[in-house]
Every structure is written in C-alpha cells, then in structure tokens.
Amino acid sequence: MTIIDTPAPARAPRCPKSMTWGPCGSVHADGRCEVAAHACVFLSRTLPVTWPGPDAPDDARSLAAPTPAAAEVAAILERRALVLTAFPAPALDTDVVSRLADHLRGSADAVLSGDAGRSRVQYPPSFRAHLLARAGLRAWIGVNARDRSAAAIQRELTSLRDAGAAGVHCVTGDHPLSGDRPDARPVFELESTSMIPLARERGLAVSFAESPAAPPADRRGARVREKVRAGGQLCFTQYAGQPEDLAVFVERCRAAGADVPVIAGVPLVVDRSGAELLASFSGAVLPHGFVEGLLGAQDVRRAGIRQAVAYGRALLEVPGVHGVVIAGGAAAGSEGSYTRDLAVVAAELGGGS
C-alpha cells in the first residue's frame, strides 16, 4: 500500500517534528514552537500546505466501516450527537480496564483512548482496542506518528480493524521533549495527514485533531479541508474557548470547503491538579473563568461536573457540531472516581440513549 500516489511537498526545515502539512496543534499563543525556542516555522510559509492527492472518494464520509462498533457509531450520528469520553486507565494494567468500563458502559457512546506525551509507556493501540472491546465498550483509538515508523503504523491500523475498533484517531503526536520520556527518539516518519489515507485503505472510520485557537487560527479551517481531502471523516477539536469561538472555527471550515462533522472537546475538571494540567495544554483555550470558577468553589467536583454539562450543552447548540469528547485529567489513584464523573457528564449530554 502507498501513502499517496503523487510526491508530497517537502518537509519544513527546522520543524522538530519534520512536518509537511503543519502547523501542528501545539503552537503556543505567541507563535512559539511546541518545544523549540523559535517561532513555528509554518507561520512564515504559505498555508495551507495542500494535499497532493488523490482526493478521498465521494463516499468517504460514510462511517460504515467493516466493524460492528463503527456501524453502531454511524447509526448514532444519524439520529443524534455523538458523546465520547476519555478512558483514564493507568498504563499497563489490564485488570483495571473492565472495572472502569463498568462505569462508562451505557453512558458513553465510545471511548477515546490515545497515548499522550505524559502517559507514553503503555500498551500499543491495537491491544488497547482489544481490551476495551472485550470490556464491552466501543473503542476509538488514537495512533500517533511520534513513536512509530510508517511500517509500524500500518501494522497497528490493520490490527485495529481486526480488534473491532469503532474508529482511529490519527494524530502527529506531541514531541517527546514535552512528555515523560524526553530521552526517547522522535520518529515522525508520517504525520496525521499522511496517516489518514492509510487508515481509510483499511476500511477504518477516521478522525483527526485540530486546535481552533492555535496560531494561525484564521487558516485552521483550510488545514481541515486538506485533511478531509486525504480522507478524514470527523474533526475532534482541542478546547476552543467560548461556544461562539468554536462557531467561528466551524464557519472557517465551511468557507474553506470542509463541511466536516465537528466533535468538540469538553473539559472535565474535578480537582486542582486537573485544572493545572488543562491550563498547561498548548493550543488549548478554556472558557472564560473556567479554572477560576472551579478553584473558588467549595465542592470542586460538583462544580466541575456542572460546568462540563453546561459547556457541553452550549457547544452542541453550535451548528456543525455533531458531538463532544469529554476529557481532562485524573490524578493517580483517582481513575475510578473520575471515570464515574465522566459517565455522569456523558449521560447528561445524551450519551448511551
């Protein structure tokens, strides 16, 4: 299988991720690179970098991939908004998966399980999909290009289909310098855009990420268009500020020719450490007063659930938003209680119905 049929544009010099279709979603608000001291190199280039083709076929928007879980997700999207949550299981612990799954089953339509820089040493994507499917959850699995060569990514994508995953979330990935293994060698042979057609070739339902508030915000919609041309079907967004800010992003996508369903990020914070974690995310913008309102509350957990539900409902009112992903951060040892809180928010937003 080939990645693309025509030569790709050149990789950007001085980009720590060796990206072609940048900028990534972790550009700081002042334009600085995620990990380097200089400005993001893509900010001085003509954007977007265009996908050289071939374009995805007209029927590529169908999520009816050859897994029962993908067909079920497609059916949900036909009748209402899709409600996903994170799955905050400790890494390398198979026993806890079924216990946490019990909390989410019947509330979350699917769970998004990725491998961020702060939790890098964990089971490979296809095995996580197997564990989640065995526990009775629809698994939407993140695969990054940070840790894997093109050949390794192709193996994982093929295995995800056989493991019954509902879909795959194709991401370039945070740089190793931003995570708990700064000594790890970055791979980045592929990136999100070049992974997408590989996933589509295997019949997988495919999502991709975008950070609506990260510079250059006015060209993020056009970048989404290029990922759709490559075969992307759902756009999962980083936290994007006020609902009206997300509405601007959706309009930019449509104006660029990308009428793609947007699945919006909803932060759930139930303690101080979770608030500090979210505040550290590059490319993320929280709603006005979000952290301050939590830290000033007598019961942070209750306030966090209330804020997440209210914010999620407001985002679902934005035209073009077809679902939400509820996520945040769980302190070590609190995964069980945090998963129960995720289930509460998911049910309030219509998940599992």
C-alpha positions in Angstrom: 0.0 0.0 0.0 1.2 3.5 -0.7 0.7 6.6 1.4 0.0 8.9 -1.6 0.2 8.5 -5.3 2.0 11.7 -6.1 5.1 13.3 -4.5 4.4 15.0 -1.2 5.6 18.6 -0.5 8.9 18.9 1.2 9.2 18.7 5.0 9.6 22.0 6.7 13.2 22.8 7.7 13.7 23.3 11.4 10.4 21.8 12.4 11.2 19.4 15.3 8.5 17.0 14.1 9.8 17.2 10.5 6.2 18.0 9.4 5.0 18.6 5.9 1.3 19.5 6.5 1.8 21.7 9.6 1.4 23.6 11.7 0.6 21.1 14.5 -2.0 21.9 17.1 0.5 22.7 19.8 1.7 26.1 18.6 1.8 28.5 21.6 -0.4 31.5 21.6 2.5 33.8 20.9 3.5 31.7 17.8 6.4 29.8 19.5 7.0 26.2 18.5 5.8 23.4 20.9 9.4 22.6 22.1 11.9 24.8 20.2 12.8 28.4 21.2 12.0 29.8 17.7 8.6 30.6 16.2 6.7 27.8 14.5 8.3 27.6 11.1 5.0 27.2 9.3 3.8 30.7 10.3 6.1 32.2 7.7 5.0 29.8 4.9 2.1 29.8 2.5 -0.7 27.9 4.2 -2.4 25.6 4.0 0.0 23.1 2.6 -2.1 21.4 0.0 -2.8 17.6 -0.1 -1.3 16.4 -3.4 -4.0 13.8 -3.9 -5.7 11.6 -4.7 -8.7 13.1 -3.0 -10.8 10.7 -0.9 -13.7 9.2 -2.9 -17.2 10.8 -2.5 -18.4 8.0 -0.3 -15.5 8.5 2.2 -17.8 10.3 4.7 -19.6 7.1 5.5 -18.5 5.6 8.8 -19.9 2.2 7.9 -16.5 0.6 8.2 -16.5 -3.2 8.4 -16.7 -3.4 12.2 -19.9 -3.6 14.2 -18.7 -0.8 16.5 -18.2 1.5 13.6 -21.6 0.8 12.2 -23.2 1.5 15.6 -21.4 4.8 15.8 -22.6 5.7 12.3 -26.2 4.9 13.4 -25.9 7.1 16.4 -24.6 10.0 14.4 -27.6 9.6 12.1 -30.1 10.3 14.9 -28.3 12.5 17.5 -25.0 13.9 18.7 -22.2 11.5 19.5 -20.9 11.5 23.1 -17.4 10.2 23.7 -15.3 10.3 26.8 -11.7 9.7 27.6 -10.7 6.4 29.2 -8.3 7.3 32.1 -7.0 3.8 32.9 -3.5 3.5 34.4 -1.0 2.4 31.8 0.0 -1.3 31.6 -2.8 -2.5 33.8 -5.2 -5.0 32.1 -7.2 -5.8 35.3 -8.5 -2.3 35.8 -9.9 -1.9 32.3 -13.0 -4.0 32.9 -13.7 -2.3 36.3 -13.5 1.2 34.7 -15.6 0.1 31.7 -18.4 -0.8 34.1 -18.8 2.9 34.9 -19.0 4.1 31.3 -21.0 1.3 29.7 -24.4 2.7 28.8 -23.4 6.3 29.2 -20.6 6.9 26.7 -21.2 6.0 23.1 -17.5 5.3 22.6 -14.3 6.0 24.5 -11.2 7.8 23.1 -8.0 6.1 24.1 -4.9 7.9 23.0 -1.3 8.0 24.1 -0.3 11.5 25.0 3.2 12.6 25.9 2.5 12.4 29.6 1.5 8.7 29.5 3.7 7.3 26.8 4.7 3.9 28.2 1.6 1.9 27.7 0.1 -0.9 25.6 0.0 -0.4 21.8 -3.2 0.9 20.3 -4.5 -2.4 18.9 -4.1 -4.2 22.2 -5.9 -1.3 24.0 -8.7 -1.7 21.4 -8.9 -5.4 22.1 -9.1 -4.8 25.9 -11.8 -2.1 25.5 -13.9 -4.2 23.1 -13.6 -7.2 25.4 -14.9 -5.0 28.2 -18.0 -4.0 26.2 -17.0 -0.5 25.1 -16.7 0.9 21.6 -13.1 1.9 21.2 -12.0 4.9 19.3 -8.2 4.6 19.4 -5.5 7.3 18.9 -2.5 6.4 16.9 0.5 8.8 16.8 3.4 9.2 14.5 5.8 10.3 17.2 6.7 6.8 18.3 6.2 4.7 15.2 7.6 4.2 11.8 5.3 4.0 8.7 5.6 0.2 8.8 4.6 0.1 12.4 1.7 2.4 11.9 0.4 0.2 9.1 0.6 -2.8 11.3 -1.3 -1.1 14.1 -4.0 0.1 11.7 -4.6 -3.3 10.3 -4.7 -4.8 13.8 -7.2 -2.1 14.9 -9.7 -3.3 12.3 -9.3 -6.9 13.4 -9.6 -5.9 17.0 -13.0 -4.4 16.2 -12.2 -0.7 16.9 -15.0 1.7 16.1 -12.5 4.1 14.6 -9.0 5.5 14.7 -7.9 9.0 15.7 -4.9 9.9 13.5 -2.5 12.3 15.2 1.0 13.5 14.6 1.6 13.4 18.4 3.4 15.6 21.0 7.1 15.8 20.7 9.0 13.6 23.2 10.5 16.6 24.8 7.1 17.6 26.1 6.4 14.3 27.9 7.7 11.8 30.4 10.3 10.3 28.1 12.3 13.3 26.8 15.1 10.8 26.1 13.0 8.9 23.5 14.0 9.4 19.9 11.2 11.1 17.9 10.2 9.2 14.7 7.6 11.3 12.8 8.1 9.4 9.6 4.5 10.2 8.9 2.1 12.7 10.4 -1.6 13.0 10.9 -2.4 13.9 7.3 -0.4 11.1 5.7 -1.7 8.6 8.2 -5.4 9.3 7.3 -5.4 7.6 3.8 -3.6 4.5 5.3 -6.5 4.1 7.7 -9.1 4.6 5.0 -7.4 2.0 2.8 -8.1 -0.5 5.7 -11.7 0.5 5.9 -11.4 2.2 9.3 -13.5 5.2 10.3 -11.1 8.0 10.7 -11.0 11.2 12.9 -8.3 13.8 13.1 -7.5 16.6 15.5 -7.5 20.4 15.2 -6.8 23.2 17.6 -9.1 26.1 16.6 -7.4 28.7 18.8 -3.7 27.8 17.9 -1.9 30.2 15.5 -2.7 30.7 12.7 -6.3 30.5 13.8 -7.6 32.1 10.6 -6.1 29.3 8.5 -7.0 26.3 10.6 -10.2 25.8 8.6 -8.3 25.4 5.4 -6.0 22.9 7.1 -9.0 20.9 8.0 -10.1 20.9 4.3 -6.8 19.2 3.3 -7.3 16.5 5.9 -10.8 15.9 4.6 -9.3 15.6 1.1 -6.9 13.0 2.4 -9.9 11.0 3.8 -10.6 12.4 7.3 -14.2 12.0 8.4 -14.6 13.6 11.8 -12.7 16.6 13.3 -12.1 16.3 17.0 -11.2 19.8 18.4 -9.0 20.9 21.2 -10.6 23.1 23.8 -11.6 26.2 21.9 -12.8 28.8 24.4 -16.4 30.2 24.2 -19.1 28.5 22.1 -19.0 31.4 19.8 -15.3 30.9 19.2 -16.0 27.4 18.1 -18.7 28.6 15.9 -16.2 30.9 14.1 -13.9 27.9 13.6 -16.8 25.8 12.1 -17.6 28.7 9.7 -14.0 28.9 8.7 -14.0 25.2 7.9 -17.2 25.6 5.8 -15.8 28.6 4.0 -12.7 26.6 3.1 -14.9 23.8 1.7 -14.7 21.4 4.6 -18.3 20.7 5.8 -17.0 18.0 8.2 -18.8 16.9 11.4 -17.0 18.6 14.4 -16.7 16.7 17.7 -15.9 19.3 20.3 -13.7 19.0 23.3 -15.3 19.4 26.7 -13.0 19.7 29.7 -14.0 17.9 32.9 -12.0 19.1 35.9 -12.8 17.7 39.4 -9.7 18.8 41.4 -6.9 21.3 41.5 -4.3 19.1 39.8 -6.7 18.6 36.8 -7.2 22.3 36.5 -3.4 22.9 36.4 -3.0 20.2 33.9 -5.5 21.6 31.4 -4.1 25.1 31.8 -0.7 23.7 30.6 -2.0 22.4 27.3 -0.5 24.2 24.3 -3.1 25.2 21.7 -6.0 24.9 24.2 -8.2 27.8 25.3 -10.6 27.2 28.2 -13.9 29.1 28.6 -13.7 32.4 30.4 -13.4 31.9 34.1 -13.4 28.2 33.9 -10.4 27.4 36.1 -11.1 30.4 38.5 -14.7 29.2 39.0 -13.5 25.8 40.0 -10.8 26.8 42.3 -13.1 29.1 44.1 -15.8 26.5 44.6 -16.5 24.8 47.9 -17.0 21.5 46.1 -14.7 21.4 43.1 -16.0 18.0 41.9 -19.6 19.1 41.8 -18.8 22.4 40.3 -16.6 20.7 37.6 -19.4 18.3 36.6 -21.9 21.2 36.5 -19.6 23.3 34.3 -18.8 20.5 31.9 -22.5 19.7 31.4 -23.4 23.4 30.8 -20.4 23.9 28.5 -21.2 20.7 26.6 -24.8 21.6 26.0 -23.7 25.1 24.8 -21.3 23.5 22.3 -23.9 21.1 21.0 -26.0 24.1 20.1 -23.4 25.3 17.6 -24.3 24.5 14.0 -21.9 21.9 12.6 -21.0 20.4 16.0 -22.2 16.8 15.9 -20.8 15.6 19.2 -18.5 16.0 22.1 -15.4 14.4 23.7 -15.4 14.7 27.4 -11.9 14.5 28.9 -9.5 16.1 31.3 -7.1 14.6 33.8 -7.3 12.1 36.7 -4.8 12.2 39.5 -3.0 8.9 40.1 -5.2 6.6 42.1 -8.4 8.5 41.3 -9.2 6.9 37.9 -12.2 5.1 39.3 -14.0 8.2 40.7 -13.0 10.2 37.7 -14.5 7.6 35.3 -17.7 7.7 37.2 -17.8 11.5 36.8 -17.2 11.2 33.1 -20.2 8.8 33.0 -22.4 11.4 34.7 -21.5 14.1 32.3 -21.8 11.8 29.3 -25.3 10.7 30.4 -26.4 14.3 31.0 -25.3 15.2 27.4 -27.4 12.3 25.9 -24.8 9.6 25.6 -26.0 6.0 25.8 -29.5 6.9 24.9 
